[in-house]
Amino acid sequence: MDKNMFEICYTEFEDIQGMIEAISCRVAGSSLKRERIRDLIAEGWVYVLEMVPYFEPERGIKFTTYIWNHLNGRLLRAAIRMKELDDTEELRDIYCSTDSELRSCEFE
């Protein structure tokens, strides 16, 4: 990543942070545990860092505009995976009350 691209992304840092937090809260809704929002925010930042090398500022759009739709989809998919994981853990808590039972419980 060249210095110019870094500066462009740095100048939009607050916008990116706000966008990641807003999308994370929206896709988490009431179906995810509240601590999962932090996981979604981290997932959002990972995606942003992955997309920086592909950003072409010469096209004349802001970086936040460039990543908006893809970030939205990525965080929605992450929230679905987290919800499935939470449901599996909840089932294990319900059906496996002791450590020995937990070891014998297998969910696919």
Buried (B, 14 or more C-beta within 10 A) or exposed (E): EEEEBEEBBEEBEEEBBEBBBEBBBEBBEEEBEEEBBEBBBEBBEEBBEEBBEEBEBEEEEBBBEBBEEBBBEBBBEBBEEBBEEBEEEEEBEEEBEEEEEEEEEEEE
